[in-house]
Amino acid sequence: MNPPEAPLAPPPRGRRQRPGRAGSAASAGLLLCLWLAACGGGGGSDAPADPVPPPTGCSVAEQQAWLGAYMDEWYFWTRLSPRPAAAAYATVDAYFQALLYTGSDPAFPRDRWSGSQSTESFNLFFGDGAALGYGVSVSGVEALASPGTPLWVRHVEALSPAAAQGVQRGDEVLALNGRSAAAIVAANDFSALTAAQAGQTLTLQLRRAGVERTVVVSAAVFNLTPVLGVAVRTTAGGRTLGLLQVKDMIAQALAPLEVAFAQFKAAGVQELVLDLRYNGGGLVSTGATLASHIAGSRGSGLAYATLRYNDQRAATNNQSYAFSTPAAALGLPRVFVLTGARTCSASEQVINGLRGAGIDVVTVGDTTCGKPVGFLPTSQCGRTYSVVNFESVNARGEGRYFDGISASCSVAEDFTAPQADNADPLLAAASAYADSGTCPRAAPLRAPQGRRTGVADGGERPGMVVR
């Protein structure tokens, strides 16, 4: 079902011709077609066809010609972005960066999301549900906002090399590869946390409970754990509360989500706390499945999300993903979502989609990253380009939360407290809110965080990918 036309102005109309661009609109790239053919979520079958032929070869000039033609046809801000001549740029990446929208329209901030990566890396995450690296993330965004505060380990992937070496959330980071935490934060350079290849090492100098130690971690490919922290608890007021952490919106989350919600339904859960504070996004269809388990029949007949492309793709601007009604759906009128600067893209879409269905979504924590746009990834010459192709709106036509979704109940995070622990201030606040109906914490966050990117400290990638 398609929602009514939303009161949102599309990008300016009128097809433009870009000087210095070669290539014409004619046929589809293979990977893009494969991804679109897999579109799901109950209503994603109206996927647009790609009229751009692949490059004739992989020379810089040939890739630039293809990239220019692709951006002309598929870039969401194609009418507003620069029009440089490809010959002025020596590399494909330099030309790509020059093509990105710079923020000239007050309705839209500059494009800070479009990018590319190796196709191998893309397929590893979205296909295999795995990652190459160390598996450790730090509190870089918070340290940048409040200089002089400690740099903490905030998350460790359960099956990662870092976890195998005993690195834990709440460890204070003193140095990475011999460079002090203070110097890393001052330079806003967390690149040491990203490995280029398996076997590369990261030396962490850590402190826990006053004891310092040095840990050497070797990068490897490891499976992600997208769903964790599943539990049923009783609040102080006697309400049955389900707890669920969802880290990545990938296909590998679907089976454990089904198990978790079956457990919640069997336990007669009255309230749900959904922890998305470190969820950088992923697949639209996975987010739709998660939201459908919460909404149940309350979402019946409604669009979870409608994707809007540029005016050249106007015929497909009602491509939608409908709410479904899974057997284990809870049908809750209210849900508590733990949020922060890294709650991004497809995880924000869950919040927006549920609100469009009339669900009372109480966000606890901090403002989200602000990315109501997404990608149709396409691959050429060993690189996968995730270019902003569309914006997303809910069943009420609401979207464009570029400044992020603000917290209903503003609570500062404590990185020394485990996420699923009663000492976690975000979880504690949500539990108290479930009992009282009001936010128990009126205190402001420790420091303003400004424009959010979700990836400032080498953490989760922000993504909203059609499938």
C-alpha positions in Angstrom: 0.0 0.0 0.0 1.3 3.4 -0.9 0.8 6.3 1.6 -0.8 9.6 0.6 1.5 12.1 -1.1 3.7 13.7 1.6 4.0 17.4 2.1 7.7 17.4 1.2 9.1 19.3 -1.7 11.1 17.2 -4.1 14.5 18.3 -5.5 14.1 20.8 -8.4 12.7 19.4 -11.6 14.1 19.6 -15.1 16.7 17.3 -16.6 20.1 18.9 -16.6 23.1 18.2 -18.8 26.5 18.2 -17.2 29.5 19.4 -19.3 32.5 17.0 -19.3 30.4 13.9 -18.8 30.4 11.0 -21.1 27.9 8.1 -21.4 24.2 7.8 -21.9 21.4 6.2 -19.9 20.7 2.7 -21.4 21.1 -0.4 -19.2 21.7 -1.8 -15.7 24.7 -2.7 -13.6 24.6 -6.3 -12.5 25.0 -5.9 -8.8 22.4 -3.1 -8.6 19.9 -5.4 -10.4 20.6 -8.2 -8.0 20.0 -6.1 -5.0 16.8 -4.6 -6.4 15.5 -8.0 -7.4 15.9 -9.0 -3.7 13.8 -6.1 -2.4 11.4 -7.3 0.2 9.3 -6.1 3.1 5.9 -6.3 1.4 5.8 -3.6 -1.2 9.3 -3.2 -2.4 8.6 -4.9 -5.8 8.3 -1.6 -7.7 12.0 -1.3 -7.7 13.4 1.1 -10.3 15.3 -0.1 -13.3 18.8 1.3 -13.8 19.3 2.9 -17.3 23.0 3.4 -16.9 25.4 1.1 -18.8 28.5 -0.3 -17.0 31.8 1.2 -17.9 33.5 -0.2 -21.0 36.7 -0.7 -19.0 38.3 0.1 -15.7 40.6 2.9 -16.7 40.3 6.2 -14.7 38.6 7.9 -17.7 36.2 5.0 -18.3 35.2 4.8 -14.6 34.8 8.6 -14.4 32.5 8.5 -17.5 30.4 5.9 -16.0 30.3 7.6 -12.6 29.2 10.9 -14.2 26.4 9.2 -16.1 25.3 7.3 -13.0 25.2 10.4 -10.8 23.2 12.2 -13.5 20.5 9.6 -13.4 20.5 8.3 -9.8 21.9 10.8 -7.4 19.2 12.2 -5.2 20.6 15.7 -5.4 21.5 15.5 -9.1 19.9 19.0 -9.8 21.8 20.7 -7.0 25.2 19.1 -7.1 28.3 20.5 -8.8 29.1 20.0 -12.5 32.8 19.6 -12.8 34.6 18.3 -15.8 36.1 14.8 -15.2 39.3 15.7 -16.9 40.2 18.1 -14.1 40.6 15.2 -11.7 43.4 12.6 -11.7 41.6 9.9 -9.8 38.1 8.4 -9.7 37.7 9.2 -6.0 38.7 12.8 -6.4 36.1 13.2 -9.2 33.5 11.4 -7.1 34.1 13.8 -4.1 33.8 16.7 -6.5 30.3 15.5 -7.7 28.7 15.5 -4.2 26.1 18.0 -3.2 27.5 20.8 -1.1 24.5 22.0 0.8 23.3 24.9 -1.4 19.6 24.3 -0.7 18.4 25.3 2.9 16.1 22.2 2.8 19.1 19.8 2.7 22.5 19.7 4.5 25.5 18.8 2.4 25.9 15.2 1.5 28.1 13.7 4.2 27.0 10.1 3.5 27.8 9.0 -0.1 30.9 7.0 -0.4 32.5 3.9 -1.8 34.4 0.8 -0.5 35.8 -2.3 -1.9 33.1 -4.7 -3.1 34.7 -7.4 -1.0 34.2 -5.4 2.1 30.6 -4.5 1.2 29.7 -8.1 0.5 31.3 -9.2 3.7 29.1 -7.0 5.8 25.8 -7.1 3.9 26.1 -10.6 2.5 28.0 -12.6 5.0 27.2 -10.6 8.2 30.9 -10.4 9.0 33.6 -7.8 9.3 37.4 -7.6 8.9 39.0 -5.8 11.8 39.6 -5.9 15.5 36.0 -5.6 16.8 36.5 -2.7 19.2 34.8 0.7 19.2 35.5 3.7 21.4 33.7 6.8 22.7 35.3 9.1 20.2 32.2 11.2 19.5 31.7 11.9 23.2 35.4 12.6 23.8 35.4 15.1 20.9 32.5 16.9 22.4 34.0 17.1 25.8 37.8 17.4 25.5 39.7 16.1 28.5 37.2 13.4 29.3 38.4 9.8 29.2 38.3 7.8 26.0 36.4 4.6 26.7 35.9 1.2 25.0 32.1 1.4 24.4 31.5 -1.8 22.4 33.3 -5.0 21.7 32.0 -7.4 19.1 31.4 -10.7 20.8 33.2 -12.9 18.3 36.0 -10.5 17.5 39.7 -10.7 18.1 39.4 -7.9 20.7 36.9 -10.0 22.7 39.2 -13.0 22.5 41.9 -10.8 24.1 39.6 -9.8 27.0 38.9 -6.2 25.9 35.7 -5.0 27.5 33.3 -2.2 27.4 34.4 0.2 30.2 38.1 -0.2 29.6 39.7 3.2 29.6 41.9 3.7 26.4 45.2 5.3 27.3 46.9 4.8 23.9 46.5 3.1 20.5 49.6 1.9 18.8 51.7 4.1 21.1 49.7 7.3 20.4 48.1 8.8 23.5 44.3 9.0 23.6 44.5 12.7 24.1 46.5 13.1 20.9 44.1 10.9 19.0 41.0 12.9 20.2 42.7 16.2 19.5 43.5 15.1 15.9 40.1 13.4 15.5 42.0 10.5 14.0 40.7 7.1 15.0 42.0 5.4 11.9 44.1 3.0 14.1 40.9 1.1 14.8 40.3 0.2 11.2 42.4 -2.6 9.8 43.3 -2.8 6.1 44.0 -6.5 6.1 43.9 -9.6 8.2 47.0 -10.0 10.5 47.5 -6.3 11.0 47.9 -5.5 14.7 46.5 -3.0 17.1 48.2 -2.3 20.4 45.9 -1.0 23.1 47.1 0.4 26.4 44.1 0.1 28.7 43.2 0.7 32.3 40.4 -1.0 34.3 39.9 -0.5 38.1 43.2 1.3 38.3 45.2 -1.5 36.7 46.9 -0.8 33.4 47.6 -3.5 30.8 48.7 -3.7 27.2 46.8 -5.8 24.7 47.9 -6.7 21.2 45.0 -7.6 18.8 45.5 -9.1 15.4 42.8 -8.2 12.8 40.7 -11.1 11.3 37.4 -11.7 9.7 34.8 -12.5 12.3 31.0 -13.0 12.3 28.9 -10.1 13.6 26.4 -10.6 16.4 23.5 -8.3 15.3 21.1 -9.3 18.1 22.1 -9.6 21.7 21.0 -8.7 25.3 17.7 -10.5 25.0 16.0 -10.6 28.4 12.7 -10.4 30.2 12.6 -8.4 33.4 10.2 -7.0 35.9 10.2 -3.3 36.6 10.1 -1.8 40.1 6.4 -1.1 39.5 5.7 -4.7 38.5 5.5 -4.4 34.7 6.9 -7.1 32.5 9.6 -5.6 30.3 11.4 -7.1 27.3 15.0 -6.0 26.6 16.5 -6.3 23.1 19.8 -4.9 21.6 19.9 -4.8 17.8 23.4 -3.8 16.6 23.1 -4.2 12.8 20.1 -4.3 10.4 21.4 -7.2 8.4 19.8 -10.4 7.2 21.6 -12.4 9.9 19.4 -10.5 12.5 16.1 -12.0 11.2 16.3 -15.5 12.8 17.4 -14.3 16.3 14.8 -11.5 16.2 12.1 -14.2 15.6 13.4 -16.1 18.6 13.5 -13.0 20.8 10.0 -11.9 20.0 8.6 -15.4 20.5 10.2 -15.3 24.0 8.7 -11.9 24.7 5.2 -13.0 23.6 5.3 -16.1 25.6 6.4 -14.1 28.7 3.5 -11.6 28.2 5.8 -8.6 27.8 3.9 -5.3 28.5 6.8 -3.0 27.6 9.8 -3.3 25.3 13.2 -1.5 25.5 14.9 -1.6 22.1 18.5 -0.7 22.3 19.6 0.9 19.0 22.3 3.2 20.5 25.0 1.6 18.4 23.0 0.6 15.4 24.3 2.4 12.3 21.7 0.9 10.1 21.6 -1.7 7.2 18.8 -3.2 5.3 15.4 -1.5 5.0 13.7 -4.9 5.0 15.3 -6.0 8.2 14.2 -2.7 9.9 10.7 -3.3 8.6 10.6 -6.8 10.1 11.8 -5.5 13.4 9.2 -2.7 13.4 6.5 -5.2 12.4 7.2 -7.4 15.4 6.6 -4.4 17.6 3.6 -2.9 15.9 1.7 -6.1 15.0 -1.8 -5.4 13.7 -1.4 -1.7 14.6 0.6 -1.4 11.4 -1.8 -3.4 9.2 -2.4 -1.7 5.9 0.2 1.0 6.4 3.5 1.7 4.8 6.5 1.2 7.1 8.6 3.4 4.7 8.2 5.0 1.3 11.3 5.8 -0.7 11.4 8.9 -2.8 14.0 9.3 -5.6 15.0 12.3 -7.7 12.5 13.7 -10.2 14.0 11.6 -13.0 12.9 8.5 -11.0 9.5 10.1 -10.2 7.6 7.0 -11.5 9.0 5.0 -8.7 8.6 7.5 -5.9 6.0 5.4 -4.2 8.2 2.4 -3.8 7.1 1.3 -0.3 7.7 -1.3 2.4 4.6 -2.4 4.2 4.2 -3.5 7.8 3.7 -7.2 8.1 2.1 -9.2 10.9 4.6 -11.8 12.2 3.2 -14.6 14.3 5.3 -13.4 17.3 4.4 -9.7 16.9 3.6 -7.9 20.2 1.3 -5.2 19.0 2.5 -2.7 21.6 1.1 0.8 21.8 4.4 2.1 23.2 8.1 1.2 22.8 11.2 2.6 24.5 14.1 3.0 22.1 17.6 3.8 23.5 19.3 6.2 21.1 22.5 8.2 20.6 24.8 9.7 18.0 25.3 6.4 16.3 21.6 5.5 16.0 21.6 6.1 12.3 19.9 5.6 8.9 17.9 2.3 8.9 17.7 2.3 12.7 16.3 5.9 12.6 13.9 4.6 10.0 12.5 2.1 12.5 11.7 5.0 14.9 10.1 7.1 12.1 8.2 4.1 10.7 6.7 3.1 14.0 5.6 6.7 14.7 3.9 6.8 11.3 1.8 3.8 12.5 0.8 5.7 15.6 3.1 3.9 18.0 4.3 6.0 21.0 8.1 5.8 20.5 9.8 7.1 23.6 13.5 7.8 22.7 15.8 7.6 25.7 19.4 8.8 25.5 20.7 11.4 23.0 19.7 12.8 19.6 20.2 10.4 16.7 22.7 10.9 13.8 20.2 12.5 11.3 20.2 10.4 8.1 16.8 10.1 6.5 18.3 9.1 3.1 19.6 5.8 1.7 21.3 3.9 -1.1 20.9 1.5 -3.9 24.5 0.2 -3.8 26.1 -0.5 -7.2 29.5 -2.1 -8.0 31.9 -1.4 -10.8 35.6 -2.4 -11.1 35.9 -3.9 -7.7 34.3 -0.9 -5.8 30.8 -0.6 -4.5 29.3 2.9 -4.5 26.7 3.8 -1.9 25.4 7.1 -3.3 22.4 8.8 -1.7 19.6 7.7 -4.1 16.4 8.4 -2.1 14.9 9.9 1.0 12.5 7.9 3.3 9.2 9.0 4.8 6.7 7.2 7.0 3.0 6.5 6.5 2.2 10.1 7.5 4.7 11.6 5.1 7.2 12.5 7.8 10.9 12.5 7.2 13.8 14.9 6.7 15.1 14.6 10.2 18.5 15.8 9.1 19.2 17.3 12.6 18.5 13.9 14.1 15.6 12.6 16.1 15.7 14.2 19.5 15.5 12.2 22.8 12.1 12.2 24.5 14.1 11.6 27.7 17.6 13.0 27.6 20.1 10.8 29.5 23.9 10.7 29.4 25.6 7.4 28.8 27.9 5.7 31.3 30.4 3.7 29.4 31.6 1.9 32.5 28.1 0.3 32.9 27.2 -2.8 30.8 24.4 -2.1 28.3 22.0 -4.7 29.7 22.8 -4.0 33.3 20.5 -2.2 35.7 23.3 0.3 36.3 23.0 1.4 32.7 21.4 4.9 33.0 19.5 4.6 29.7 18.0 1.3 30.6 17.2 2.5 34.1 15.5 5.6 32.8 13.4 3.6 30.4 12.3 1.2 33.1 11.4 4.0 35.4 9.5 5.8 32.6 7.5 2.6 31.9 6.3 2.6 35.5 5.7 6.4 36.0 4.8 7.6 32.5 7.4 10.4 32.7 11.1 10.8 32.2 12.9 10.4 35.5 15.9 12.5 34.4 15.6 16.1 33.5 19.3 16.7 33.7 21.0 17.8 30.4 23.6 15.6 28.7 27.2 16.1 29.7 28.0 18.1 26.6 26.4 19.1 23.3 27.4 16.9 20.4 26.6 19.1 17.4 26.2 17.6 13.9 26.3 13.8 14.1 27.9 11.5 11.6 27.7 8.1 13.4 31.2 7.2 12.3 33.5 9.8 13.9 35.4 7.3 16.0 35.7 4.4 13.6 32.5 2.8 14.7 29.5 1.5 12.8 28.9 2.5 9.3 25.6 4.4 8.7 23.5 2.7 6.0 19.9 2.4 4.7 20.1 -0.1 1.9 17.2 -1.2 -0.3 16.7 -4.9 0.1 
